[in-house]
Amino acid sequence: MSNILSGPSRPPAIAGKSRQLAVFLHGYGADGNDLIGLAPLFAQALPHAEFIAPNAPEKCLMGFGYQWFGLTDLNPASMIAGIARARPLLDAFLDDALSSRGLAADNLAIIGFSQGTMMALDLAVRRPDSAAAIAGFSGLLAGPAAPLAQGAKRPNILLVHGDADPIVPFARLGQAEAALTAAGFPVEIMARAGLGHGIDPEGAQKAAAFLAKFVTGT
Protein backbone atom coordinates (compact mmCIF):
# COMPACT_ATOMS: atom_id res chain seq x y z
CA MET A 1 0.00 0.00 0.00
CA SER A 2 1.34 3.40 -1.00
CA ASN A 3 1.73 6.06 1.68
CA ILE A 4 1.17 8.91 -0.74
CA LEU A 5 -1.74 9.19 -3.15
CA SER A 6 -1.16 10.83 -6.50
CA GLY A 7 -2.75 10.93 -9.91
CA PRO A 8 -3.59 13.09 -12.91
CA SER A 9 -4.87 16.64 -12.49
CA ARG A 10 -6.29 19.49 -14.55
CA PRO A 11 -5.92 23.22 -13.80
CA PRO A 12 -8.92 25.55 -13.56
CA ALA A 13 -10.63 26.40 -16.82
CA ILE A 14 -10.22 30.08 -15.94
CA ALA A 15 -6.52 30.82 -15.59
CA GLY A 16 -5.34 31.83 -12.16
CA LYS A 17 -5.16 30.50 -8.64
CA SER A 18 -7.35 27.54 -7.81
CA ARG A 19 -10.37 28.79 -5.88
CA GLN A 20 -11.99 25.38 -5.61
CA LEU A 21 -10.82 21.78 -5.60
CA ALA A 22 -12.73 18.87 -7.14
CA VAL A 23 -11.47 15.37 -6.33
CA PHE A 24 -12.46 12.31 -8.37
CA LEU A 25 -12.39 8.95 -6.55
CA HIS A 26 -12.31 6.10 -9.07
CA GLY A 27 -13.79 2.64 -8.85
CA TYR A 28 -12.34 -0.81 -8.33
CA GLY A 29 -9.74 -1.85 -10.90
CA ALA A 30 -9.42 1.61 -12.46
CA ASP A 31 -7.13 4.58 -11.86
CA GLY A 32 -7.27 8.36 -11.84
CA ASN A 33 -7.23 8.50 -15.63
CA ASP A 34 -10.60 6.76 -15.67
CA LEU A 35 -12.39 9.87 -14.36
CA ILE A 36 -10.12 12.85 -15.04
CA GLY A 37 -11.53 12.96 -18.57
CA LEU A 38 -14.76 14.27 -17.03
CA ALA A 39 -12.98 17.42 -15.84
CA PRO A 40 -13.89 19.55 -18.89
CA LEU A 41 -17.59 18.79 -18.42
CA PHE A 42 -17.51 19.59 -14.71
CA ALA A 43 -15.39 22.69 -15.39
CA GLN A 44 -18.29 24.22 -17.29
CA ALA A 45 -20.05 24.57 -13.93
CA LEU A 46 -16.89 24.91 -11.82
CA PRO A 47 -14.53 27.06 -13.95
CA HIS A 48 -12.39 28.07 -10.95
CA ALA A 49 -11.86 24.48 -9.78
CA GLU A 50 -8.69 22.47 -10.04
CA PHE A 51 -9.41 18.80 -10.67
CA ILE A 52 -7.37 15.93 -9.33
CA ALA A 53 -7.95 12.18 -9.52
CA PRO A 54 -5.67 10.22 -7.18
CA ASN A 55 -4.96 6.57 -7.77
CA ALA A 56 -6.21 4.35 -4.97
CA PRO A 57 -3.48 3.09 -2.63
CA GLU A 58 -3.41 -0.62 -3.55
CA LYS A 59 -2.73 -2.47 -6.76
CA CYS A 60 -5.93 -4.24 -7.74
CA LEU A 61 -6.10 -7.91 -6.81
CA MET A 62 -7.54 -8.61 -10.25
CA GLY A 63 -4.19 -7.66 -11.78
CA PHE A 64 -5.06 -4.32 -13.33
CA GLY A 65 -5.58 -0.80 -12.03
CA TYR A 66 -5.93 0.08 -8.37
CA GLN A 67 -8.33 -0.55 -5.53
CA TRP A 68 -9.26 1.37 -2.40
CA PHE A 69 -9.65 -2.05 -0.80
CA GLY A 70 -10.02 -5.67 -1.87
CA LEU A 71 -13.53 -6.42 -3.08
CA THR A 72 -14.81 -9.89 -3.92
CA ASP A 73 -18.43 -9.25 -2.93
CA LEU A 74 -20.58 -6.68 -1.13
CA ASN A 75 -20.18 -8.24 2.31
CA PRO A 76 -20.68 -5.35 4.76
CA ALA A 77 -18.01 -6.44 7.23
CA SER A 78 -15.38 -6.78 4.50
CA MET A 79 -16.24 -3.40 3.00
CA ILE A 80 -16.17 -1.64 6.37
CA ALA A 81 -12.78 -3.18 7.22
CA GLY A 82 -11.36 -2.28 3.82
CA ILE A 83 -12.57 1.29 3.99
CA ALA A 84 -11.01 1.64 7.44
CA ARG A 85 -7.59 0.64 6.04
CA ALA A 86 -7.74 3.17 3.20
CA ARG A 87 -9.29 5.94 5.30
CA PRO A 88 -6.10 7.48 6.79
CA LEU A 89 -4.47 7.81 3.37
CA LEU A 90 -7.48 9.56 1.84
CA ASP A 91 -7.76 11.86 4.86
CA ALA A 92 -4.09 12.80 4.62
CA PHE A 93 -4.36 13.36 0.87
CA LEU A 94 -7.34 15.70 1.22
CA ASP A 95 -5.79 17.60 4.13
CA ASP A 96 -2.60 18.17 2.16
CA ALA A 97 -4.40 19.02 -1.08
CA LEU A 98 -6.48 21.70 0.63
CA SER A 99 -3.77 23.20 2.82
CA SER A 100 -1.20 23.38 0.02
CA ARG A 101 -3.67 25.42 -2.04
CA GLY A 102 -4.90 27.59 0.82
CA LEU A 103 -8.40 26.13 0.52
CA ALA A 104 -10.93 24.83 3.03
CA ALA A 105 -13.66 22.20 3.10
CA ASP A 106 -16.20 24.74 1.82
CA ASN A 107 -14.14 24.88 -1.40
CA LEU A 108 -14.07 21.09 -1.86
CA ALA A 109 -16.21 18.91 -4.11
CA ILE A 110 -15.84 15.13 -4.22
CA ILE A 111 -17.02 12.99 -7.12
CA GLY A 112 -17.00 9.25 -6.53
CA PHE A 113 -17.73 6.27 -8.73
CA SER A 114 -18.59 2.82 -7.37
CA GLN A 115 -15.92 1.98 -4.77
CA GLY A 116 -14.93 5.65 -4.86
CA THR A 117 -18.49 6.54 -3.84
CA MET A 118 -18.16 4.19 -0.87
CA MET A 119 -15.04 6.08 0.20
CA ALA A 120 -16.72 9.46 -0.33
CA LEU A 121 -19.78 8.54 1.74
CA ASP A 122 -17.60 7.15 4.51
CA LEU A 123 -15.82 10.49 4.54
CA ALA A 124 -19.14 12.30 4.83
CA VAL A 125 -20.54 10.34 7.77
CA ARG A 126 -17.48 10.35 9.99
CA ARG A 127 -15.57 13.56 9.28
CA PRO A 128 -17.13 16.87 10.35
CA ASP A 129 -16.80 19.61 7.73
CA SER A 130 -15.54 17.06 5.21
CA ALA A 131 -16.56 18.81 1.97
CA ALA A 132 -19.06 21.30 0.60
CA ALA A 133 -20.73 18.69 -1.60
CA ILE A 134 -20.39 15.10 -2.77
CA ALA A 135 -21.67 13.49 -5.96
CA GLY A 136 -21.66 9.70 -5.92
CA PHE A 137 -22.32 7.41 -8.87
CA SER A 138 -23.20 3.70 -8.79
CA GLY A 139 -22.18 3.28 -5.16
CA LEU A 140 -23.48 2.49 -1.73
CA LEU A 141 -23.17 3.41 1.93
CA ALA A 142 -21.10 0.60 3.42
CA GLY A 143 -21.55 1.31 7.12
CA PRO A 144 -24.04 3.01 9.43
CA ALA A 145 -24.67 6.74 9.08
CA ALA A 146 -24.56 7.79 12.72
CA PRO A 147 -25.44 11.45 13.28
CA LEU A 148 -22.43 13.75 13.49
CA ALA A 149 -21.89 15.96 16.49
CA GLN A 150 -24.24 18.87 16.94
CA GLY A 151 -23.07 21.83 14.88
CA ALA A 152 -20.93 19.73 12.53
CA LYS A 153 -21.23 20.76 8.89
CA ARG A 154 -22.67 18.09 6.61
CA PRO A 155 -21.93 18.01 2.89
CA ASN A 156 -24.77 18.19 0.42
CA ILE A 157 -24.98 14.80 -1.30
CA LEU A 158 -26.22 13.75 -4.73
CA LEU A 159 -26.50 10.04 -5.49
CA VAL A 160 -26.89 8.86 -9.09
CA HIS A 161 -27.56 5.23 -9.96
CA GLY A 162 -28.64 3.27 -13.02
CA ASP A 163 -31.60 0.96 -12.56
CA ALA A 164 -29.88 -1.68 -14.73
CA ASP A 165 -26.66 -1.78 -12.69
CA PRO A 166 -25.41 -5.40 -12.59
CA ILE A 167 -22.60 -4.70 -10.11
CA VAL A 168 -24.05 -2.58 -7.31
CA PRO A 169 -27.79 -3.26 -6.99
CA PHE A 170 -30.07 -0.32 -7.75
CA ALA A 171 -31.80 -0.87 -4.38
CA ARG A 172 -28.67 0.47 -2.71
CA LEU A 173 -29.64 3.95 -3.90
CA GLY A 174 -32.78 4.07 -1.77
CA GLN A 175 -31.02 2.45 1.17
CA ALA A 176 -28.28 5.08 1.16
CA GLU A 177 -30.77 7.92 0.74
CA ALA A 178 -32.83 6.73 3.73
CA ALA A 179 -29.84 6.23 6.02
CA LEU A 180 -28.18 9.53 5.14
CA THR A 181 -31.41 11.52 5.42
CA ALA A 182 -32.13 9.98 8.83
CA ALA A 183 -28.66 11.08 9.94
CA GLY A 184 -29.37 14.68 8.96
CA PHE A 185 -27.65 14.89 5.59
CA PRO A 186 -29.24 16.87 2.74
CA VAL A 187 -29.57 14.26 -0.02
CA GLU A 188 -30.81 14.29 -3.59
CA ILE A 189 -31.05 11.23 -5.80
CA MET A 190 -31.20 10.67 -9.54
CA ALA A 191 -32.25 7.32 -11.00
CA ARG A 192 -31.11 6.66 -14.56
CA ALA A 193 -33.41 4.39 -16.53
CA GLY A 194 -31.62 1.64 -18.42
CA LEU A 195 -28.15 2.63 -17.24
CA GLY A 196 -25.76 -0.05 -16.06
CA HIS A 197 -22.68 0.41 -13.89
CA GLY A 198 -21.44 3.72 -15.22
CA ILE A 199 -21.78 7.47 -15.59
CA ASP A 200 -23.87 8.89 -18.41
CA PRO A 201 -23.84 12.48 -19.73
CA GLU A 202 -27.15 13.38 -18.08
CA GLY A 203 -25.96 12.21 -14.67
CA ALA A 204 -22.62 13.98 -15.04
CA GLN A 205 -24.30 17.25 -16.03
CA LYS A 206 -26.70 17.01 -13.10
CA ALA A 207 -23.78 16.38 -10.75
CA ALA A 208 -21.76 19.31 -12.08
CA ALA A 209 -24.66 21.72 -11.61
CA PHE A 210 -25.36 20.28 -8.15
CA LEU A 211 -21.78 20.75 -6.95
CA ALA A 212 -21.64 24.30 -8.29
CA LYS A 213 -24.56 25.27 -6.05
CA PHE A 214 -22.69 24.49 -2.87
CA VAL A 215 -18.92 24.76 -3.41
CA THR A 216 -17.75 28.24 -2.51
CA GLY A 217 -14.92 30.12 -4.21
CA THR A 218 -16.58 31.29 -7.42
C-alpha positions as CSV (number, residue, x, y, z in Angstrom):
1,M,0.0,0.0,0.0
2,S,1.3,3.4,-1.0
3,N,1.7,6.1,1.7
4,I,1.2,8.9,-0.7
5,L,-1.7,9.2,-3.1
6,S,-1.2,10.8,-6.5
7,G,-2.8,10.9,-9.9
8,P,-3.6,13.1,-12.9
9,S,-4.9,16.6,-12.5
10,R,-6.3,19.5,-14.5
11,P,-5.9,23.2,-13.8
12,P,-8.9,25.5,-13.6
13,A,-10.6,26.4,-16.8
14,I,-10.2,30.1,-15.9
15,A,-6.5,30.8,-15.6
16,G,-5.3,31.8,-12.2
17,K,-5.2,30.5,-8.6
18,S,-7.4,27.5,-7.8
19,R,-10.4,28.8,-5.9
20,Q,-12.0,25.4,-5.6
21,L,-10.8,21.8,-5.6
22,A,-12.7,18.9,-7.1
23,V,-11.5,15.4,-6.3
24,F,-12.5,12.3,-8.4
25,L,-12.4,8.9,-6.5
26,H,-12.3,6.1,-9.1
27,G,-13.8,2.6,-8.8
28,Y,-12.3,-0.8,-8.3
29,G,-9.7,-1.8,-10.9
30,A,-9.4,1.6,-12.5
31,D,-7.1,4.6,-11.9
32,G,-7.3,8.4,-11.8
33,N,-7.2,8.5,-15.6
34,D,-10.6,6.8,-15.7
35,L,-12.4,9.9,-14.4
36,I,-10.1,12.8,-15.0
37,G,-11.5,13.0,-18.6
38,L,-14.8,14.3,-17.0
39,A,-13.0,17.4,-15.8
40,P,-13.9,19.6,-18.9
41,L,-17.6,18.8,-18.4
42,F,-17.5,19.6,-14.7
43,A,-15.4,22.7,-15.4
44,Q,-18.3,24.2,-17.3
45,A,-20.1,24.6,-13.9
46,L,-16.9,24.9,-11.8
47,P,-14.5,27.1,-13.9
48,H,-12.4,28.1,-11.0
49,A,-11.9,24.5,-9.8
50,E,-8.7,22.5,-10.0
51,F,-9.4,18.8,-10.7
52,I,-7.4,15.9,-9.3
53,A,-7.9,12.2,-9.5
54,P,-5.7,10.2,-7.2
55,N,-5.0,6.6,-7.8
56,A,-6.2,4.3,-5.0
57,P,-3.5,3.1,-2.6
58,E,-3.4,-0.6,-3.5
59,K,-2.7,-2.5,-6.8
60,C,-5.9,-4.2,-7.7
61,L,-6.1,-7.9,-6.8
62,M,-7.5,-8.6,-10.2
63,G,-4.2,-7.7,-11.8
64,F,-5.1,-4.3,-13.3
65,G,-5.6,-0.8,-12.0
66,Y,-5.9,0.1,-8.4
67,Q,-8.3,-0.5,-5.5
68,W,-9.3,1.4,-2.4
69,F,-9.7,-2.0,-0.8
70,G,-10.0,-5.7,-1.9
71,L,-13.5,-6.4,-3.1
72,T,-14.8,-9.9,-3.9
73,D,-18.4,-9.2,-2.9
74,L,-20.6,-6.7,-1.1
75,N,-20.2,-8.2,2.3
76,P,-20.7,-5.3,4.8
77,A,-18.0,-6.4,7.2
78,S,-15.4,-6.8,4.5
79,M,-16.2,-3.4,3.0
80,I,-16.2,-1.6,6.4
81,A,-12.8,-3.2,7.2
82,G,-11.4,-2.3,3.8
83,I,-12.6,1.3,4.0
84,A,-11.0,1.6,7.4
85,R,-7.6,0.6,6.0
86,A,-7.7,3.2,3.2
87,R,-9.3,5.9,5.3
88,P,-6.1,7.5,6.8
89,L,-4.5,7.8,3.4
90,L,-7.5,9.6,1.8
91,D,-7.8,11.9,4.9
92,A,-4.1,12.8,4.6
93,F,-4.4,13.4,0.9
94,L,-7.3,15.7,1.2
95,D,-5.8,17.6,4.1
96,D,-2.6,18.2,2.2
97,A,-4.4,19.0,-1.1
98,L,-6.5,21.7,0.6
99,S,-3.8,23.2,2.8
100,S,-1.2,23.4,0.0
101,R,-3.7,25.4,-2.0
102,G,-4.9,27.6,0.8
103,L,-8.4,26.1,0.5
104,A,-10.9,24.8,3.0
105,A,-13.7,22.2,3.1
106,D,-16.2,24.7,1.8
107,N,-14.1,24.9,-1.4
108,L,-14.1,21.1,-1.9
109,A,-16.2,18.9,-4.1
110,I,-15.8,15.1,-4.2
111,I,-17.0,13.0,-7.1
112,G,-17.0,9.3,-6.5
113,F,-17.7,6.3,-8.7
114,S,-18.6,2.8,-7.4
115,Q,-15.9,2.0,-4.8
116,G,-14.9,5.7,-4.9
117,T,-18.5,6.5,-3.8
118,M,-18.2,4.2,-0.9
119,M,-15.0,6.1,0.2
120,A,-16.7,9.5,-0.3
121,L,-19.8,8.5,1.7
122,D,-17.6,7.1,4.5
123,L,-15.8,10.5,4.5
124,A,-19.1,12.3,4.8
125,V,-20.5,10.3,7.8
126,R,-17.5,10.3,10.0
127,R,-15.6,13.6,9.3
128,P,-17.1,16.9,10.3
129,D,-16.8,19.6,7.7
130,S,-15.5,17.1,5.2
131,A,-16.6,18.8,2.0
132,A,-19.1,21.3,0.6
133,A,-20.7,18.7,-1.6
134,I,-20.4,15.1,-2.8
135,A,-21.7,13.5,-6.0
136,G,-21.7,9.7,-5.9
137,F,-22.3,7.4,-8.9
138,S,-23.2,3.7,-8.8
139,G,-22.2,3.3,-5.2
140,L,-23.5,2.5,-1.7
141,L,-23.2,3.4,1.9
142,A,-21.1,0.6,3.4
143,G,-21.6,1.3,7.1
144,P,-24.0,3.0,9.4
145,A,-24.7,6.7,9.1
146,A,-24.6,7.8,12.7
147,P,-25.4,11.5,13.3
148,L,-22.4,13.7,13.5
149,A,-21.9,16.0,16.5
150,Q,-24.2,18.9,16.9
151,G,-23.1,21.8,14.9
152,A,-20.9,19.7,12.5
153,K,-21.2,20.8,8.9
154,R,-22.7,18.1,6.6
155,P,-21.9,18.0,2.9
156,N,-24.8,18.2,0.4
157,I,-25.0,14.8,-1.3
158,L,-26.2,13.7,-4.7
159,L,-26.5,10.0,-5.5
160,V,-26.9,8.9,-9.1
161,H,-27.6,5.2,-10.0
162,G,-28.6,3.3,-13.0
163,D,-31.6,1.0,-12.6
164,A,-29.9,-1.7,-14.7
165,D,-26.7,-1.8,-12.7
166,P,-25.4,-5.4,-12.6
167,I,-22.6,-4.7,-10.1
168,V,-24.1,-2.6,-7.3
169,P,-27.8,-3.3,-7.0
170,F,-30.1,-0.3,-7.7
171,A,-31.8,-0.9,-4.4
172,R,-28.7,0.5,-2.7
173,L,-29.6,3.9,-3.9
174,G,-32.8,4.1,-1.8
175,Q,-31.0,2.5,1.2
176,A,-28.3,5.1,1.2
177,E,-30.8,7.9,0.7
178,A,-32.8,6.7,3.7
179,A,-29.8,6.2,6.0
180,L,-28.2,9.5,5.1
181,T,-31.4,11.5,5.4
182,A,-32.1,10.0,8.8
183,A,-28.7,11.1,9.9
184,G,-29.4,14.7,9.0
185,F,-27.6,14.9,5.6
186,P,-29.2,16.9,2.7
187,V,-29.6,14.3,0.0
188,E,-30.8,14.3,-3.6
189,I,-31.1,11.2,-5.8
190,M,-31.2,10.7,-9.5
191,A,-32.2,7.3,-11.0
192,R,-31.1,6.7,-14.6
193,A,-33.4,4.4,-16.5
194,G,-31.6,1.6,-18.4
195,L,-28.2,2.6,-17.2
196,G,-25.8,-0.1,-16.1
197,H,-22.7,0.4,-13.9
198,G,-21.4,3.7,-15.2
199,I,-21.8,7.5,-15.6
200,D,-23.9,8.9,-18.4
201,P,-23.8,12.5,-19.7
202,E,-27.1,13.4,-18.1
203,G,-26.0,12.2,-14.7
204,A,-22.6,14.0,-15.0
205,Q,-24.3,17.2,-16.0
206,K,-26.7,17.0,-13.1
207,A,-23.8,16.4,-10.7
208,A,-21.8,19.3,-12.1
209,A,-24.7,21.7,-11.6
210,F,-25.4,20.3,-8.1
211,L,-21.8,20.7,-7.0
212,A,-21.6,24.3,-8.3
213,K,-24.6,25.3,-6.0
214,F,-22.7,24.5,-2.9
215,V,-18.9,24.8,-3.4
216,T,-17.7,28.2,-2.5
217,G,-14.9,30.1,-4.2
218,T,-16.6,31.3,-7.4
